[in-house]
């Protein structure tokens, strides 16, 4: 009896990295992917920042990080927490962010602008 050819293992669906985020953020992500609306991208980046903010640094009831908020001094990030944000955004938008680039980013606004630039650069690649 012939040996049947091996079947590839069933593929598992890729988990949605934004599954734990509110529906509005998931919708913003989808809107950005389909329309390149930078306001939608900005909303996702801000949500990622707030989600990764260290628990010890979160102020009760304050969920808005203005563009002028400094990631380390105002929001309490350390290098590990910043690296987690970078890894998340790299995976989400298929971009590469080097340590040198990250070292130049000090505020939420700079991070948003930087991600916009990075994502726009990958669009043409």
C-alpha atoms as one frame of an Amber mdcrd trajectory, in Angstrom:
protein
   0.000   0.000   0.000   1.495   3.385  -0.994   2.499   5.664   1.800   0.340
   8.822   1.662   2.258  12.028   1.331   2.636  13.844   4.616   0.101  16.542
   5.248   1.375  19.931   6.336   0.439  20.783   9.886  -2.709  22.861  10.149
  -1.892  26.515  10.226  -2.833  28.365  13.324  -4.296  31.802  12.862  -1.999
  34.634  13.746  -3.206  36.177  16.975  -4.379  39.750  16.692  -1.802  41.843
  18.579  -4.496  44.418  19.287  -7.050  41.900  20.610  -6.927  43.299  24.158
  -7.309  46.894  22.978 -10.688  48.652  22.770 -12.705  48.183  19.574 -12.084
  51.827  18.663  -8.318  51.212  18.572  -8.699  48.036  16.523 -10.923  49.994
  14.123  -8.317  52.784  13.947  -5.670  50.224  13.049  -7.836  48.780  10.278
  -8.674  52.282   9.025  -4.988  53.141   8.868  -4.184  49.950   6.973  -6.909
  50.598   4.415  -6.736  54.395   4.048  -3.305  55.401   5.466  -5.119  57.898
   7.727  -2.322  59.202   9.978  -4.805  60.277  12.651  -5.801  56.617  12.959
  -2.134  55.613  13.202  -1.562  58.256  15.877  -4.475  56.854  17.910  -2.974
  53.371  17.796   0.500  54.585  18.786  -0.933  56.514  21.733  -2.934  53.461
  22.837   0.204  51.306  22.665   2.128  53.862  24.741  -0.593  53.987  27.391
  -0.915  50.198  27.434   2.817  49.720  27.984   3.185  52.476  30.556   4.604
  50.987  33.746   1.941  50.395  36.387   3.938  52.263  39.023   3.895  55.388
  36.864   0.215  55.463  35.893  -1.745  58.241  37.495  -5.230  57.248  38.562
  -7.861  58.509  36.179  -5.361  60.129  33.799  -5.448  58.286  30.472  -4.293
  60.996  28.069  -0.646  61.471  27.231  -0.105  64.776  25.459   2.428  64.953
  22.651   4.722  66.943  24.952   4.762  64.200  27.611   8.281  62.858  28.029
   8.364  59.083  27.837  10.856  58.642  30.678  10.512  61.691  32.935   6.729
  62.184  32.702   5.333  58.737  31.880   7.800  56.626  33.862   9.193  54.451
  31.096  12.550  52.779  31.464  14.636  51.284  28.679  12.940  47.882  28.961
   9.437  49.359  28.699  10.507  51.467  25.698  11.957  48.357  24.060   8.612
  46.582  24.538   6.813  49.433  22.768   9.329  49.292  19.924   8.979  45.525
  19.513   5.185  45.821  19.513   5.155  48.598  16.895   7.766  46.833  14.755
   5.635  43.687  14.678   2.391  45.556  14.153   3.581  47.735  11.260   6.468
  45.642   9.917   9.071  48.350  10.459  12.533  48.314  11.984  13.514  50.774
  14.669  17.162  50.857  15.652  18.487  51.635  19.114  20.071  54.794  17.739
  16.729  55.971  16.400  14.994  55.147  19.659  17.550  57.144  21.650  16.514
  60.310  19.780  12.839  59.936  20.733  11.964  61.616  24.017   8.267  62.559
  23.838   4.980  60.976  22.803   4.730  63.425  19.894   8.193  62.499  18.659
   7.278  58.818  18.832   4.082  59.381  16.857   5.925  61.401  14.195   8.704
  58.828  14.026   6.276  55.922  13.528   4.476  57.901  10.805   7.800  58.409
   9.006   8.840  54.786   9.384   5.515  53.407   8.165   5.459  55.812   5.202
   8.969  54.697   4.238   7.954  51.026   4.179   4.995  51.779   1.948   7.289
  52.562  -0.969   9.546  49.570  -0.340
